[in-house]
Amino acid sequence: MADGKGESPGLKATLIIGNIFIMLCGITLFAETVWVVTDGYKVYPLTAVSGKDDIFAGAWIAIFTGFAFFCTSVYGIISVARESRSMLMLYLVLMLIIYIFESASCITSFTNRDYMVGNSNLIKKQMLQYYTDASNPGQLVTSTWNRIMLGQQCCGADSPLDWVTYNSTFSVINSNGNTFPLNCCARQTNYLVANLNACNAGDMNYINANGCFPYIQFALDRYTWGVSWFGFAILMFTLPVMLLAMVFYVRL
């Protein structure tokens, strides 16, 4: 077999540049998915209580693949620079394994996102079932909803009427008390309740009119973008680099 070393300087340079880009994308994916698993929007309990927390499972996979893309692309640059067939073969095998894992991460996160926020029914059902429930999941969901309703000045999933239209654990526990949770009450700029008596009486003028589902949807969409769409973009760039590496391997 003829020695092809040095015969494809353009291909060699393209592979090095391509792997540099994969290296940068890999470390970015790693950092971005670390942000996802730390749950900056604090909505994980709403996914965990349903057993559908695959967005976060996909993020854990992407942490591994992001760092693996970084390390393997560095190894790929060295392999191409040395024009070593054995090193290049190992690079291709490792990159293929990482590619498969990252594909699984993208698919898992994206399909789970559709299940969670395709419509508000699942989130609403969880809220009605677990809010003020004494169980451990109930305490986590209650804390999450209290934080969201207070911080976003919203009430219920779709609207405050969720609390009066449907049966809920909250309505059973407060059958002789408040119609709406305290954090549904409209607040002044200093976060003090504007009119507690009117809110307790169900006066809609003193209750936050917007539902909280858009915020939850926004949070899970941001997580999905970070895990699935950015990961998918990396895969689309990695594929031609791998194909060029195969061509370079054959020519060596």
PEFEN-V395560 format. One record per helix or strand. SS is the DSSP state (~ for helix, > for strand). FROM is the first residue (numbers start at 1). LEN is the number of residues. If there is no record, write none. Layout:
SS:FROM:LEN + SS:FROM:LEN
This chain:
~:9:29 + ~:44:5 + ~:54:29 + ~:85:33 + ~:121:10 + ~:136:17 + ~:162:4 + ~:169:5 + ~:182:3 + >:185:1 + >:187:1 + >:193:1 + ~:196:5 + ~:204:3 + >:207:1 + ~:213:39
